[in-house]
Amino acid sequence: MWNTAGLDPELLIDPQTKPATEYVLDQFVQKMSPRGRHAFAQSWFVRTFYRLAEEAGRGRSGAEWDFLLALPGERPKQLVPDVAYVSYERIAHDDDAAAEIPRVAPNVAVEILSPGDRRDVRREKVRVYLSAGSDLVLFVDPEQQTIVTFDRDGERRYSANDVVEHPAMVGLRFCVADVFRKPPPPK
């Protein structure tokens, strides 16, 4: 977590950009407009992270949340993970102003792949998140129905029947297939 006091306010992007725009690789990159599979996976993580945060009382989560991250010797980066979790240790429960556009990395960032996502941008996001202090980054591929996790120890790929758990989200344990399972039809 780096001190971002005195960052150039001009770097901040209008939060009304739809879809969101990020500043990565020293350029503005507009996120892809999500499609159905992306939206369904994102909804699953939003529900799951929110429920976990609420039950444990350890943090907050949100979708399409702007983060302004500064690394030593680099221009600040503005990243907008599809879903993020931030512990109350990073941003206090009562510090709503700091939570508006956090200047600390999320504990966990979830990026859901969309057609047209650039590999170099994805690699850079992982580098920035982990360098700025994220504990875990998940790249979710709705097409392949896989998840790749990145942490300080490296990366790991999970397939449909694999179970994902990580100390960054105490109490979070899920089967990859659950992320992509459609709700049942009406009875």
Contacts in CASP RR format, 6 or more apart in sequence:
PFRMAT RR
TARGET T0000
AUTHOR 0000-0000-0000
METHOD contacts of the structure
MODEL  1
MWNTAGLDPELLIDPQTKPATEYVLDQFVQKMSPRGRHAFAQSWFVRTFY
RLAEEAGRGRSGAEWDFLLALPGERPKQLVPDVAYVSYERIAHDDDAAAE
IPRVAPNVAVEILSPGDRRDVRREKVRVYLSAGSDLVLFVDPEQQTIVTF
DRDGERRYSANDVVEHPAMVGLRFCVADVFRKPPPPK
1 90 0 8 1.000
1 104 0 8 1.000
1 105 0 8 1.000
1 132 0 8 1.000
1 133 0 8 1.000
2 69 0 8 1.000
2 70 0 8 1.000
2 71 0 8 1.000
2 72 0 8 1.000
2 132 0 8 1.000
3 70 0 8 1.000
4 68 0 8 1.000
4 69 0 8 1.000
4 70 0 8 1.000
4 76 0 8 1.000
4 103 0 8 1.000
7 68 0 8 1.000
7 70 0 8 1.000
7 76 0 8 1.000
7 103 0 8 1.000
8 76 0 8 1.000
11 23 0 8 1.000
11 68 0 8 1.000
11 75 0 8 1.000
11 76 0 8 1.000
11 78 0 8 1.000
12 66 0 8 1.000
12 68 0 8 1.000
12 78 0 8 1.000
12 101 0 8 1.000
13 20 0 8 1.000
13 21 0 8 1.000
13 22 0 8 1.000
13 23 0 8 1.000
13 28 0 8 1.000
13 66 0 8 1.000
13 78 0 8 1.000
15 66 0 8 1.000
15 101 0 8 1.000
17 30 0 8 1.000
19 30 0 8 1.000
19 31 0 8 1.000
19 32 0 8 1.000
19 33 0 8 1.000
19 34 0 8 1.000
20 30 0 8 1.000
20 31 0 8 1.000
20 64 0 8 1.000
20 66 0 8 1.000
20 80 0 8 1.000
21 28 0 8 1.000
21 29 0 8 1.000
21 30 0 8 1.000
21 31 0 8 1.000
21 78 0 8 1.000
21 80 0 8 1.000
22 28 0 8 1.000
22 29 0 8 1.000
22 30 0 8 1.000
22 31 0 8 1.000
22 77 0 8 1.000
22 78 0 8 1.000
22 79 0 8 1.000
22 80 0 8 1.000
23 29 0 8 1.000
23 75 0 8 1.000
23 76 0 8 1.000
23 77 0 8 1.000
23 78 0 8 1.000
23 79 0 8 1.000
24 77 0 8 1.000
24 78 0 8 1.000
24 79 0 8 1.000
24 121 0 8 1.000
24 124 0 8 1.000
24 125 0 8 1.000
24 128 0 8 1.000
25 120 0 8 1.000
25 121 0 8 1.000
25 124 0 8 1.000
26 75 0 8 1.000
29 118 0 8 1.000
29 121 0 8 1.000
31 80 0 8 1.000
31 114 0 8 1.000
32 114 0 8 1.000
32 115 0 8 1.000
32 116 0 8 1.000
32 117 0 8 1.000
33 114 0 8 1.000
34 42 0 8 1.000
34 82 0 8 1.000
34 112 0 8 1.000
34 114 0 8 1.000
35 114 0 8 1.000
35 115 0 8 1.000
37 142 0 8 1.000
37 143 0 8 1.000
37 180 0 8 1.000
38 82 0 8 1.000
38 112 0 8 1.000
38 113 0 8 1.000
38 114 0 8 1.000
38 142 0 8 1.000
40 142 0 8 1.000
40 180 0 8 1.000
40 182 0 8 1.000
41 112 0 8 1.000
41 140 0 8 1.000
41 142 0 8 1.000
41 179 0 8 1.000
41 180 0 8 1.000
42 63 0 8 1.000
42 82 0 8 1.000
42 83 0 8 1.000
42 110 0 8 1.000
42 112 0 8 1.000
44 178 0 8 1.000
44 179 0 8 1.000
45 82 0 8 1.000
45 83 0 8 1.000
45 110 0 8 1.000
45 112 0 8 1.000
45 140 0 8 1.000
45 179 0 8 1.000
46 61 0 8 1.000
46 62 0 8 1.000
46 63 0 8 1.000
46 83 0 8 1.000
48 172 0 8 1.000
48 174 0 8 1.000
49 61 0 8 1.000
49 62 0 8 1.000
49 83 0 8 1.000
49 85 0 8 1.000
49 108 0 8 1.000
49 110 0 8 1.000
49 169 0 8 1.000
49 172 0 8 1.000
50 61 0 8 1.000
50 62 0 8 1.000
52 61 0 8 1.000
52 85 0 8 1.000
52 169 0 8 1.000
52 171 0 8 1.000
52 172 0 8 1.000
53 59 0 8 1.000
53 60 0 8 1.000
53 61 0 8 1.000
53 85 0 8 1.000
56 170 0 8 1.000
56 171 0 8 1.000
57 88 0 8 1.000
58 87 0 8 1.000
58 88 0 8 1.000
58 170 0 8 1.000
59 85 0 8 1.000
59 86 0 8 1.000
59 87 0 8 1.000
59 88 0 8 1.000
59 93 0 8 1.000
60 85 0 8 1.000
60 86 0 8 1.000
60 88 0 8 1.000
60 91 0 8 1.000
60 99 0 8 1.000
61 83 0 8 1.000
61 84 0 8 1.000
61 85 0 8 1.000
61 86 0 8 1.000
62 83 0 8 1.000
62 84 0 8 1.000
62 85 0 8 1.000
63 82 0 8 1.000
63 83 0 8 1.000
64 80 0 8 1.000
64 82 0 8 1.000
65 80 0 8 1.000
65 81 0 8 1.000
65 84 0 8 1.000
65 102 0 8 1.000
65 106 0 8 1.000
66 78 0 8 1.000
66 79 0 8 1.000
66 80 0 8 1.000
66 101 0 8 1.000
66 102 0 8 1.000
67 78 0 8 1.000
67 79 0 8 1.000
67 80 0 8 1.000
67 81 0 8 1.000
67 84 0 8 1.000
67 101 0 8 1.000
67 102 0 8 1.000
67 103 0 8 1.000
67 104 0 8 1.000
67 105 0 8 1.000
67 106 0 8 1.000
68 76 0 8 1.000
68 77 0 8 1.000
68 78 0 8 1.000
68 101 0 8 1.000
68 102 0 8 1.000
68 103 0 8 1.000
69 76 0 8 1.000
69 77 0 8 1.000
69 78 0 8 1.000
69 79 0 8 1.000
69 103 0 8 1.000
69 104 0 8 1.000
69 105 0 8 1.000
69 128 0 8 1.000
69 129 0 8 1.000
69 132 0 8 1.000
70 76 0 8 1.000
70 77 0 8 1.000
70 103 0 8 1.000
70 132 0 8 1.000
71 77 0 8 1.000
71 128 0 8 1.000
71 131 0 8 1.000
71 132 0 8 1.000
77 128 0 8 1.000
79 109 0 8 1.000
79 125 0 8 1.000
79 128 0 8 1.000
79 129 0 8 1.000
81 106 0 8 1.000
81 109 0 8 1.000
81 110 0 8 1.000
81 111 0 8 1.000
81 129 0 8 1.000
82 110 0 8 1.000
82 111 0 8 1.000
82 112 0 8 1.000
82 140 0 8 1.000
83 109 0 8 1.000
83 110 0 8 1.000
83 112 0 8 1.000
84 106 0 8 1.000
84 108 0 8 1.000
84 109 0 8 1.000
84 110 0 8 1.000
85 106 0 8 1.000
85 107 0 8 1.000
85 108 0 8 1.000
85 169 0 8 1.000
86 99 0 8 1.000
86 102 0 8 1.000
86 104 0 8 1.000
86 106 0 8 1.000
86 107 0 8 1.000
87 107 0 8 1.000
90 102 0 8 1.000
90 104 0 8 1.000
90 106 0 8 1.000
90 107 0 8 1.000
91 98 0 8 1.000
91 99 0 8 1.000
91 102 0 8 1.000
91 104 0 8 1.000
92 98 0 8 1.000
104 132 0 8 1.000
104 133 0 8 1.000
105 129 0 8 1.000
105 132 0 8 1.000
105 133 0 8 1.000
105 134 0 8 1.000
106 129 0 8 1.000
106 134 0 8 1.000
107 134 0 8 1.000
107 135 0 8 1.000
107 136 0 8 1.000
107 168 0 8 1.000
107 169 0 8 1.000
108 134 0 8 1.000
108 135 0 8 1.000
108 136 0 8 1.000
108 137 0 8 1.000
108 138 0 8 1.000
108 166 0 8 1.000
108 168 0 8 1.000
108 169 0 8 1.000
109 125 0 8 1.000
109 129 0 8 1.000
109 134 0 8 1.000
109 136 0 8 1.000
109 137 0 8 1.000
109 138 0 8 1.000
110 137 0 8 1.000
110 138 0 8 1.000
110 140 0 8 1.000
111 122 0 8 1.000
111 125 0 8 1.000
111 137 0 8 1.000
111 138 0 8 1.000
111 139 0 8 1.000
111 140 0 8 1.000
112 139 0 8 1.000
112 140 0 8 1.000
112 142 0 8 1.000
113 122 0 8 1.000
113 139 0 8 1.000
113 140 0 8 1.000
113 141 0 8 1.000
113 142 0 8 1.000
113 143 0 8 1.000
122 139 0 8 1.000
125 137 0 8 1.000
126 137 0 8 1.000
126 139 0 8 1.000
126 150 0 8 1.000
129 137 0 8 1.000
129 150 0 8 1.000
130 137 0 8 1.000
130 150 0 8 1.000
130 151 0 8 1.000
130 152 0 8 1.000
135 151 0 8 1.000
135 152 0 8 1.000
135 166 0 8 1.000
135 167 0 8 1.000
135 168 0 8 1.000
136 149 0 8 1.000
136 150 0 8 1.000
136 151 0 8 1.000
136 166 0 8 1.000
136 168 0 8 1.000
136 169 0 8 1.000
137 149 0 8 1.000
137 150 0 8 1.000
137 151 0 8 1.000
138 147 0 8 1.000
138 148 0 8 1.000
138 149 0 8 1.000
138 150 0 8 1.000
138 164 0 8 1.000
139 147 0 8 1.000
139 148 0 8 1.000
139 149 0 8 1.000
139 150 0 8 1.000
140 146 0 8 1.000
140 147 0 8 1.000
140 179 0 8 1.000
141 147 0 8 1.000
141 148 0 8 1.000
142 180 0 8 1.000
145 159 0 8 1.000
145 160 0 8 1.000
145 176 0 8 1.000
145 177 0 8 1.000
145 179 0 8 1.000
145 180 0 8 1.000
146 157 0 8 1.000
146 158 0 8 1.000
146 159 0 8 1.000
146 160 0 8 1.000
146 176 0 8 1.000
147 157 0 8 1.000
147 158 0 8 1.000
147 164 0 8 1.000
147 176 0 8 1.000
147 179 0 8 1.000
148 155 0 8 1.000
148 156 0 8 1.000
148 157 0 8 1.000
148 158 0 8 1.000
149 155 0 8 1.000
149 156 0 8 1.000
149 158 0 8 1.000
149 164 0 8 1.000
149 166 0 8 1.000
151 166 0 8 1.000
151 168 0 8 1.000
158 164 0 8 1.000
158 176 0 8 1.000
159 176 0 8 1.000
160 175 0 8 1.000
160 176 0 8 1.000
160 177 0 8 1.000
160 180 0 8 1.000
161 175 0 8 1.000
161 176 0 8 1.000
161 177 0 8 1.000
162 175 0 8 1.000
162 176 0 8 1.000
163 173 0 8 1.000
163 174 0 8 1.000
163 175 0 8 1.000
163 176 0 8 1.000
164 172 0 8 1.000
164 173 0 8 1.000
164 174 0 8 1.000
164 175 0 8 1.000
164 176 0 8 1.000
165 171 0 8 1.000
165 172 0 8 1.000
165 173 0 8 1.000
165 174 0 8 1.000
166 172 0 8 1.000
END
